[in-house]
Amino acid sequence: MQRTAEAVSLGHPDKTADYISSYILDRIIEQDKHARYAVEVMIKDNTVVLGGEISTRANLGALPQYVRRALAEIGYDERYARIWGDCAINPAQIEIINLIGVQSADISRGVDANGWGDQGVFVGYACQGEGKINRELFLARKLNDSLYARARKSKNLGIDIKTQITLNDGEIETAIVAIPMLRNEDLTEFIVSVLGEQPANIIVNGTGRYTYHGSIADCGITGRKLACDFYSTACPIGGGSPWTKDASKADLTLNVYARILACENLHDNDECFVYLSSCIGRSELPSGLIKTVKGGVVSYNELWVNQKPSTLIRAYGLDKPIYTKLCRRGISGILPNTK
């Protein structure tokens, strides 16, 4: 049976948008751990649009500076601009459009009462294997991370990278890589060494040429790479984007909690799914369910969760500046013993 998963680097414009929002949130939490934050980012060419709501005592005058620092951390800095010219974003030419307001009073009254800042459904997943994620996703990420690290040091390779792995009965059938190149470079040996086996098919830059990249070639918007950040096709995705929210939002905290519960309840099962739901303004969760699969046998157990948002936030350190770290590894990169 074939199974396929994709991974993208921080240099991909959608993940660049996610990272910018996460970076801004980290800087705000350093000043005000009780901040309310929901900021979407769109990046196209050399323009960054910030839209959403922030209620905080932190100084927001540094938002343009935070955007530029986030881009530099990803690798879009002056050195990169000198190498790639018009083929990539130029930090010296960045224009920032600020469309940020404050949180609705109707929402804040529920959050102030220790209720969730939104309603929704959330799914956590874990399975046997490295990182407790499906092998095709693990390999796609491993290859992507390795190529990204190589590109950060290269004068020929770009950092807007996609990798895709197809397994067939557990063996790597196809490895697909999209990576910007100023001149053609044979990456076959590198790909095989990272994956630890020879795929039946290796495809690098399927169109034959890939130079224009990042926000110059594509428009980046927060929340469009959730399949890469969560569980690929192994599990349904619940909630919205976790990378644009503070921890009072269920999209962030309950997605984290569902993943941790799935890992903790995996035990010797093949797979574990955790389903949660929330109600805006209320702390109790309307529903919770654990589904486990072992040897093709499916079992269900109801899960009653009466953890207030503030309790989960403290338990998992979500009132600390950890959001760029979470954004880098994805929700399915979280394990119970990590924050």
C-alpha positions as CSV (number, residue, x, y, z in Angstrom):
1,M,0.0,0.0,0.0
2,Q,1.3,3.5,-0.9
3,R,1.5,6.2,1.7
4,T,2.8,9.8,0.9
5,A,3.7,12.8,3.1
6,E,5.1,16.2,2.4
7,A,7.3,18.6,4.4
8,V,8.3,22.2,3.8
9,S,11.1,24.4,5.1
10,L,10.7,27.7,6.9
11,G,11.8,29.3,3.7
12,H,8.5,28.3,2.0
13,P,6.4,31.4,2.0
14,D,3.5,29.9,3.9
15,K,5.8,28.7,6.7
16,T,7.6,32.1,6.5
17,A,4.3,33.7,7.3
18,D,3.7,31.2,10.2
19,Y,7.2,31.9,11.6
20,I,6.8,35.7,11.5
21,S,3.5,35.5,13.5
22,S,5.1,33.1,16.0
23,Y,8.2,35.3,16.3
24,I,6.1,38.4,17.0
25,L,4.1,36.4,19.7
26,D,7.4,35.3,21.4
27,R,8.6,38.9,21.6
28,I,5.2,40.1,23.0
29,I,5.1,37.3,25.6
30,E,8.6,38.3,26.8
31,Q,7.0,41.6,27.8
32,D,3.5,40.5,28.7
33,K,2.7,36.8,29.3
34,H,-1.0,37.6,29.6
35,A,-1.2,39.1,26.1
36,R,-4.1,38.1,23.8
37,Y,-2.9,37.5,20.3
38,A,-4.4,36.4,17.0
39,V,-2.3,37.7,14.0
40,E,-2.4,36.4,10.5
41,V,0.4,37.2,8.1
42,M,0.5,37.4,4.3
43,I,3.8,37.9,2.5
44,K,4.1,38.6,-1.2
45,D,7.2,39.9,-3.0
46,N,8.7,42.4,-0.5
47,T,5.4,43.3,1.2
48,V,4.3,41.8,4.6
49,V,0.7,42.3,5.7
50,L,-0.2,41.9,9.4
51,G,-3.8,41.5,10.2
52,G,-5.7,40.5,13.4
53,E,-6.0,41.4,17.0
54,I,-3.6,42.0,19.9
55,S,-4.5,43.1,23.4
56,T,-1.4,43.7,25.5
57,R,0.7,46.0,27.6
58,A,3.7,45.3,25.4
59,N,5.2,47.9,23.1
60,L,4.0,47.2,19.6
61,G,6.1,49.9,18.0
62,A,8.8,47.3,17.2
63,L,6.6,45.2,15.0
64,P,8.5,46.1,11.8
65,Q,11.8,45.2,13.5
66,Y,10.3,41.8,14.6
67,V,9.3,41.0,11.1
68,R,12.8,41.7,9.7
69,R,14.4,39.7,12.5
70,A,12.2,36.7,11.9
71,L,13.1,36.8,8.2
72,A,16.8,36.9,9.1
73,E,16.4,33.9,11.4
74,I,14.8,31.9,8.6
75,G,17.8,32.8,6.3
76,Y,16.3,35.7,4.3
77,D,19.1,38.2,5.2
78,E,21.4,40.6,3.4
79,R,23.8,37.8,2.5
80,Y,21.0,35.8,0.9
81,A,19.8,38.8,-1.0
82,R,23.2,39.4,-2.5
83,I,23.4,35.8,-3.7
84,W,19.9,35.5,-5.1
85,G,19.1,39.1,-6.2
86,D,15.6,39.4,-7.7
87,C,14.9,35.7,-7.3
88,A,14.1,36.0,-3.6
89,I,12.8,38.5,-1.0
90,N,15.1,41.4,-0.2
91,P,15.0,42.4,3.5
92,A,16.2,45.9,2.7
93,Q,13.1,46.5,0.6
94,I,10.5,45.2,3.0
95,E,7.2,47.1,3.3
96,I,5.0,46.3,6.2
97,I,1.2,46.9,6.2
98,N,-0.3,46.9,9.7
99,L,-4.0,46.0,10.0
100,I,-4.0,44.9,13.7
101,G,-6.8,45.8,16.1
102,V,-7.7,44.7,19.6
103,Q,-9.5,41.6,20.8
104,S,-13.3,41.7,20.9
105,A,-14.7,42.6,24.3
106,D,-17.2,39.7,23.8
107,I,-14.4,37.2,23.5
108,S,-12.2,38.7,26.3
109,R,-15.0,38.5,28.9
110,G,-15.0,34.7,28.4
111,V,-11.2,34.4,28.5
112,D,-11.0,36.5,31.6
113,A,-13.3,34.0,33.3
114,N,-10.8,31.2,32.5
115,G,-12.8,30.0,29.5
116,W,-11.5,29.1,26.0
117,G,-11.1,31.8,23.5
118,D,-12.8,29.9,20.8
119,Q,-14.9,26.8,20.1
120,G,-13.9,24.0,17.8
121,V,-12.9,20.3,17.4
122,F,-9.3,19.0,17.8
123,V,-7.6,15.7,17.0
124,G,-4.3,14.3,18.3
125,Y,-2.5,11.4,16.8
126,A,0.5,9.1,17.7
127,C,1.8,5.8,16.2
128,Q,4.7,3.4,16.7
129,G,7.9,4.6,15.1
130,E,10.5,7.4,15.4
131,G,9.0,10.5,16.9
132,K,5.7,8.6,17.2
133,I,4.6,9.8,13.8
134,N,4.0,7.9,10.5
135,R,7.3,7.0,8.8
136,E,6.6,8.8,5.5
137,L,6.2,12.1,7.4
138,F,9.2,11.4,9.5
139,L,11.4,10.8,6.4
140,A,10.0,13.8,4.5
141,R,10.9,16.0,7.5
142,K,14.3,14.5,8.0
143,L,15.2,15.0,4.4
144,N,13.8,18.6,4.4
145,D,15.7,19.5,7.6
146,S,18.9,18.2,6.1
147,L,18.5,20.0,2.8
148,Y,17.6,23.2,4.7
149,A,20.7,23.0,6.8
150,R,22.8,22.4,3.7
151,A,21.1,25.3,1.8
152,R,21.8,27.7,4.7
153,K,25.5,27.3,4.2
154,S,25.4,27.1,0.4
155,K,25.9,29.8,-2.3
156,N,24.0,27.7,-4.8
157,L,21.0,26.2,-3.0
158,G,18.0,28.2,-1.8
159,I,15.9,27.7,1.4
160,D,12.4,27.4,0.0
161,I,12.3,23.6,0.0
162,K,9.6,21.0,-0.4
163,T,10.2,17.3,0.1
164,Q,7.7,14.4,-0.5
165,I,8.2,10.8,0.4
166,T,6.0,7.9,-0.9
167,L,6.3,4.5,0.8
168,N,5.1,1.3,-0.8
169,D,4.7,-1.5,1.8
170,G,7.2,0.2,4.0
171,E,9.9,0.8,1.3
172,I,10.7,4.2,-0.1
173,E,9.3,4.2,-3.6
174,T,9.7,7.8,-4.5
175,A,11.5,10.8,-3.1
176,I,10.6,14.2,-4.6
177,V,12.6,17.4,-3.8
178,A,12.0,21.0,-4.9
179,I,14.9,23.2,-4.0
180,P,16.1,26.4,-5.6
181,M,19.4,26.2,-7.5
182,L,21.4,28.8,-9.3
183,R,23.2,26.1,-11.2
184,N,22.3,22.4,-11.5
185,E,23.7,20.3,-8.6
186,D,23.4,16.5,-8.2
187,L,21.8,15.8,-4.8
188,T,21.2,12.0,-5.4
189,E,24.0,10.8,-3.1
190,F,23.0,13.3,-0.4
191,I,19.4,12.3,-0.5
192,V,20.2,8.6,-0.3
193,S,22.6,9.2,2.6
194,V,19.9,11.1,4.6
195,L,17.1,8.6,3.9
196,G,19.4,5.6,4.7
197,E,18.2,3.6,1.6
198,Q,18.0,4.0,-2.1
199,P,14.5,5.1,-3.3
200,A,13.2,3.5,-6.5
201,N,12.7,7.0,-7.9
202,I,14.3,10.3,-7.0
203,I,13.0,13.5,-8.6
204,V,14.7,16.8,-8.0
205,N,13.0,19.9,-9.4
206,G,10.4,18.3,-11.6
207,T,10.1,21.3,-14.0
208,G,13.9,21.2,-14.6
209,R,14.5,24.7,-13.3
210,Y,13.8,26.4,-10.0
211,T,15.3,29.8,-9.2
212,Y,12.5,32.3,-8.3
213,H,11.3,31.3,-4.9
214,G,9.8,32.3,-1.6
215,S,7.4,35.3,-1.6
216,I,8.8,36.4,-5.0
217,A,7.4,33.3,-6.7
218,D,4.4,32.6,-4.4
219,C,2.1,34.3,-1.9
220,G,2.6,33.1,1.6
221,I,-0.3,33.0,4.1
222,T,-0.5,31.6,7.7
223,G,-2.1,28.3,8.2
224,R,-1.8,26.8,4.8
225,K,0.7,24.0,5.7
226,L,-1.2,22.4,8.5
227,A,-1.0,18.9,6.9
228,C,2.8,19.2,7.1
229,D,2.7,20.5,10.7
230,F,0.2,18.0,11.9
231,Y,0.0,14.4,10.7
232,S,-0.2,14.4,6.9
233,T,-2.9,12.0,5.7
234,A,-2.6,9.7,8.7
235,C,-5.1,11.6,10.8
236,P,-7.9,14.3,10.4
237,I,-6.8,17.8,11.3
238,G,-8.8,19.6,14.0
239,G,-9.1,23.3,14.7
240,G,-7.3,26.1,12.9
241,S,-3.7,27.3,12.6
242,P,-1.9,27.1,16.0
243,W,0.9,29.4,14.8
244,T,-1.1,32.7,14.9
245,K,-2.6,32.4,18.4
246,D,-1.8,32.8,22.1
247,A,-2.5,29.9,24.5
248,S,-6.0,31.1,25.5
249,K,-7.0,30.0,22.0
250,A,-8.1,26.3,21.7
251,D,-6.5,26.1,18.3
252,L,-3.2,26.2,20.0
253,T,-3.5,24.7,23.4
254,L,-6.0,21.9,22.7
255,N,-4.1,20.8,19.6
256,V,-1.0,20.5,21.8
257,Y,-2.9,18.7,24.5
258,A,-4.5,16.3,22.1
259,R,-1.1,15.3,20.6
260,I,0.4,14.8,24.1
261,L,-2.6,12.7,25.2
262,A,-2.2,10.6,22.1
263,C,1.4,9.9,22.8
264,E,0.7,9.1,26.5
265,N,-2.1,6.7,25.6
266,L,-0.3,5.0,22.7
267,H,1.2,2.3,24.9
268,D,1.7,-0.9,22.8
269,N,-1.1,0.0,20.3
270,D,-0.3,0.6,16.7
271,E,-2.1,4.0,16.6
272,C,-3.9,6.3,19.0
273,F,-6.3,9.1,18.1
274,V,-7.6,11.7,20.6
275,Y,-10.7,13.8,19.8
276,L,-11.5,16.9,21.9
277,S,-13.9,19.8,21.5
278,S,-14.2,23.2,23.2
279,C,-16.8,25.9,23.8
280,I,-16.0,29.6,23.7
281,G,-16.1,31.2,27.1
282,R,-16.3,27.8,29.0
283,S,-13.5,25.8,30.5
284,E,-15.1,22.4,30.5
285,L,-14.7,20.4,27.3
286,P,-18.0,19.2,25.7
287,S,-16.5,16.0,24.5
288,G,-13.4,13.8,24.6
289,L,-12.7,10.4,23.0
290,I,-9.7,8.1,22.7
291,K,-9.5,5.6,19.8
292,T,-6.8,3.0,19.7
293,V,-5.9,0.6,17.0
294,K,-4.0,-2.6,17.6
295,G,-3.7,-5.4,15.1
296,G,-6.7,-4.1,13.2
297,V,-8.9,-4.1,16.3
298,V,-10.3,-0.6,17.1
299,S,-11.2,0.3,20.7
300,Y,-12.9,3.5,22.0
301,N,-12.8,5.1,25.5
302,E,-14.6,8.2,26.6
303,L,-12.3,10.9,27.9
304,W,-13.5,13.4,30.5
305,V,-11.3,16.5,30.6
306,N,-11.9,19.2,33.2
307,Q,-8.7,21.1,32.8
308,K,-9.1,24.8,32.8
309,P,-7.2,26.7,30.1
310,S,-4.9,28.3,32.7
311,T,-3.9,24.9,34.1
312,L,-2.9,23.5,30.7
313,I,-1.1,26.7,29.8
314,R,1.1,26.5,33.0
315,A,1.6,22.7,32.7
316,Y,3.0,23.0,29.2
317,G,4.8,26.3,29.5
318,L,2.6,28.0,26.9
319,D,2.9,31.4,28.7
320,K,6.6,31.4,27.7
321,P,8.2,32.5,24.4
322,I,8.3,29.0,22.9
323,Y,6.3,29.6,19.8
324,T,9.0,29.8,17.1
325,K,10.3,26.5,18.5
326,L,6.9,24.9,18.2
327,C,6.5,26.4,14.7
328,R,9.8,24.9,13.6
329,R,8.9,21.3,14.6
330,G,5.1,21.2,14.2
331,I,2.4,19.9,16.4
332,S,3.3,16.3,15.6
333,G,6.9,17.1,16.7
334,I,5.6,17.5,20.3
335,L,6.3,14.6,22.7
336,P,5.1,14.4,26.3
337,N,8.5,15.1,27.9
338,T,9.1,18.2,25.7
339,K,7.9,21.8,25.9
